């Protein structure tokens, strides 16, 4: 797992076989498809798939790895925020 600092990536992307690409905001859950009116676009073509993969790799390169040691050492503030978010995650 990796964490990107200085940016928030919300779009979900996938490239399959270097030809089929999907980009969008929907999660694979009922809320995204039924309640949130989220949408994904599917593009067929090697050029778009290559460009999408290259952008993903740039973001991945700039992200910081998160390992179990680093996760265990996170501060009290982060732990409190995470517990609060867990309480209201069904609303998000």
N, C-alpha and C positions, 0 to 999 in steps of 0.2 A: 504494500500500500504506500502511496505517496501523497504529499500535501503540497499544494501550490500556494505560495505566499504572494500577496499583492494583486490577486485576481480571483474571481469567482466564476467557475465554469459550470453553467447550468445545463447546457445542451448535452443531450445524450447522442453519441455517434457510434456507428458501427460500419466497418468495411468488410465485406465478405467476398472472397475469391478475387480481390483486386478489381471488382467491377460493380458490385451492388453496394450502394452506400445509403444509410439512413441517418438523418440529422433531425433532431427535434427536442421537444421539452417533456414529452410524456414518459412516465415511469410505467413499469409493467404492473399496474394495480388498477383496481376499479375506480378509484377517485380520479386518476388522470384521464381515463377514457370516458367516464360517465359524467362526473361532476365538474371537472376543471376545464373541459373542452380543449385539452391540449392536442397538439398536432405534431406529426413527424412527416418529413418529406423523404421520398425514396428517389434516388437518382441512379440510373444505369449508365456506366461509362468509366473507362479506365482513367481518363484525365482527372475527373472529379474525385475518384477513389484515391488516386495517387496524391492529389493536393490535400485531401482530408487526412490521409495517413501522415503526411509530412507535418501538417499543423499539430496533430496529436503528439507526434514525437517531439516537436519543439516544446510543447507544454510539459510533457513528461520529463524532458531533459532539465527543465527549470524547477521541477518539483523536488521536494526533500523527502527522502525515504522515512517512513514511520515504522519503527520496530517495537517489539514488546517492551524493551528496556526504556526507550524514549516515552512510550505511552504511559508506562507505570510512573514515570517521573514528572508527568504534567502537573501543573499547579492546582491549588485549591480552587481558584477562580474558574478554571476550565472545567473542573469536576462539578462545581455547583451549576454552571451554565448547562452542562450536558445532562445533569439530572433533571433540571427544570425543563429542558427541551424534550426529554423523554416523557414527562408528564403531559405535555400538550402535543406530542407528535401526531396524534390522530387529527388535529386541526390543520397541520401544515401541509 
